[in-house]
């Protein structure tokens, strides 16, 4: 019995959500052209692009020179990491920063429920665990379906998860 695998690729050139936009191009010329078209489209609908909030990320080798695109003459800030729709995007494509941010946000969510839920003796353990799954785990694993996790990142996520469960179960 032989099995074959067929792979297909699709290039996503833009991600649009509410007032957020992410443009993806291969060359500097295409990036500037995309920025010019996007700027013209915004102007057509009387929308203003905030150049102070707009950033540019390049995934060129460190030795390569890249020219950040411009919007109406203003050069965009070049960054190595930025947040898009609650997830961290990095120029090195590693998710270490994303995992650290998710653990931080989940820790904050856990802490906000310390007095009202985890330390409340009137709430049954089953309810506490359901709250943990609904609030803390969803915060921790937001966007995780797109991650490629290495063993170190998995260890950090698991360490946080087990620590939370120990605190809920009063094993600490």
C-alpha positions as CSV (number, residue, x, y, z in Angstrom):
1,X,0.0,0.0,0.0
2,X,1.4,3.4,-1.0
3,X,0.2,6.7,0.2
4,X,1.0,10.0,-1.5
5,X,0.9,13.4,0.0
6,X,-0.1,16.4,-2.1
7,X,1.0,19.8,-0.8
8,X,-0.2,23.1,-2.0
9,X,0.8,26.5,-1.1
10,X,-1.1,29.8,-1.1
11,X,0.5,33.1,-0.5
12,X,-1.6,35.5,1.6
13,X,-0.9,39.0,0.5
14,X,-2.9,40.9,3.1
15,X,-4.7,40.2,6.3
16,X,-7.5,42.6,7.1
17,X,-9.5,42.8,10.3
18,X,-11.5,45.9,11.4
19,X,-8.9,48.7,11.5
20,X,-5.9,46.4,11.3
21,X,-4.0,45.5,8.2
22,X,-1.0,43.3,7.6
23,X,0.6,43.3,4.1
24,X,2.9,40.5,2.9
25,X,5.2,40.9,0.0
26,X,8.4,39.4,-1.3
27,X,10.3,42.4,-2.6
28,X,10.8,46.0,-1.4
29,X,9.2,47.3,-4.6
30,X,6.1,45.2,-4.0
31,X,5.9,46.4,-0.4
32,X,6.1,50.0,-1.5
33,X,3.5,49.4,-4.3
34,X,1.2,47.7,-1.8
35,X,1.6,50.5,0.7
36,X,0.8,53.1,-2.1
37,X,-2.3,51.2,-3.2
38,X,-3.4,50.7,0.4
39,X,-2.8,54.4,1.2
40,X,-4.8,55.4,-2.0
41,X,-7.6,53.1,-1.0
42,X,-7.8,54.6,2.5
43,X,-7.7,58.1,1.0
44,X,-10.6,57.3,-1.3
45,X,-12.7,56.5,1.7
46,X,-11.4,59.5,3.7
47,X,-9.5,57.2,6.1
48,X,-6.2,58.3,7.6
49,X,-3.3,56.0,8.3
50,X,-1.5,56.8,11.5
51,X,2.2,56.6,10.5
52,X,3.2,56.7,14.2
53,X,1.4,53.4,14.8
54,X,2.3,51.8,11.5
55,X,5.4,49.5,11.5
56,X,7.4,47.5,9.0
57,X,9.1,44.2,9.5
58,X,11.6,42.6,7.2
59,X,12.7,39.0,7.2
60,X,15.8,39.6,5.1
61,X,19.2,38.3,6.3
62,X,20.8,40.6,8.9
63,X,23.5,41.6,6.4
64,X,21.0,42.8,3.8
65,X,20.0,46.4,3.6
66,X,16.3,47.0,3.6
67,X,14.6,50.3,2.9
68,X,11.4,50.7,5.0
69,X,8.4,51.7,2.9
70,X,7.0,55.2,3.1
71,X,3.5,56.5,3.5
72,X,3.0,60.0,2.1
73,X,6.8,60.6,2.4
74,X,7.0,59.4,6.0
75,X,9.3,56.4,6.5
76,X,7.9,53.6,8.6
77,X,9.6,52.3,11.7
78,X,11.4,49.0,11.2
79,X,10.7,46.5,14.0
80,X,11.7,42.9,14.8
81,X,8.6,42.0,16.7
82,X,5.0,43.4,16.9
83,X,1.6,42.4,18.1
84,X,-1.2,41.7,15.5
85,X,-4.7,40.8,16.7
86,X,-3.3,39.6,20.1
87,X,-0.5,37.5,18.8
88,X,3.2,38.4,18.6
89,X,4.8,38.3,15.2
90,X,8.6,38.0,15.0
91,X,11.1,38.5,12.2
92,X,12.9,35.3,13.1
93,X,9.6,33.3,13.0
94,X,10.2,31.7,16.4
95,X,7.4,31.7,18.9
96,X,9.4,32.2,22.1
97,X,8.0,35.7,22.5
98,X,4.5,34.6,21.7
99,X,4.7,31.7,24.3
100,X,6.1,34.2,27.0
101,X,3.3,36.7,26.2
102,X,0.6,34.0,26.4
103,X,2.0,32.7,29.8
104,X,2.0,36.3,31.1
105,X,-1.5,37.0,30.0
106,X,-2.8,33.7,31.3
107,X,-1.0,34.4,34.6
108,X,-2.8,37.8,34.9
109,X,-6.1,36.1,34.1
110,X,-5.4,33.5,36.8
111,X,-4.4,36.2,39.3
112,X,-7.6,38.3,38.7
113,X,-9.6,35.2,39.8
114,X,-7.6,34.5,42.9
115,X,-9.9,36.0,45.5
116,X,-13.2,35.6,43.7
117,X,-12.8,32.0,42.5
118,X,-9.7,30.1,43.6
119,X,-9.9,31.1,47.3
120,X,-13.7,31.0,47.5
121,X,-14.7,28.0,49.5
122,X,-18.3,28.2,48.4
123,X,-17.4,27.3,44.8
124,X,-17.1,23.6,44.0
125,X,-13.9,22.3,42.6
126,X,-15.7,21.2,39.4
127,X,-16.8,24.8,38.8
128,X,-13.3,26.1,39.5
129,X,-11.8,23.7,36.9
130,X,-14.4,24.8,34.4
131,X,-13.6,28.5,35.1
132,X,-9.9,27.6,34.7
133,X,-10.5,26.0,31.3
134,X,-12.8,28.8,30.1
135,X,-10.7,31.7,31.2
136,X,-7.1,30.7,31.8
137,X,-6.5,27.9,29.3
138,X,-8.2,29.8,26.5
139,X,-5.9,32.8,27.2
140,X,-2.8,30.6,27.4
141,X,-3.5,28.8,24.2
142,X,-5.0,31.6,22.1
143,X,-3.6,31.1,18.5
144,X,-1.8,27.9,19.5
145,X,-3.3,26.0,16.6
146,X,-0.8,27.9,14.3
147,X,2.3,27.3,16.6
148,X,5.1,24.9,15.9
149,X,6.2,24.2,19.5
150,X,9.6,22.9,20.5
151,X,10.3,20.9,23.6
152,X,11.5,23.9,25.6
153,X,8.3,25.9,24.8
154,X,6.1,22.9,25.6
155,X,7.9,22.5,28.9
156,X,7.2,26.2,29.8
157,X,3.5,25.9,28.9
158,X,3.1,22.7,30.8
159,X,5.0,24.1,33.8
160,X,2.6,27.0,34.0
161,X,-0.5,24.8,33.5
162,X,0.5,22.3,36.2
163,X,1.4,25.2,38.6
164,X,-2.1,26.7,38.1
165,X,-3.7,23.3,38.8
166,X,-1.6,22.8,41.9
167,X,-2.8,26.2,43.2
168,X,-6.4,25.5,42.5
169,X,-6.1,22.1,44.2
170,X,-4.2,23.7,47.1
171,X,-1.3,21.3,46.6
172,X,1.2,24.2,47.1
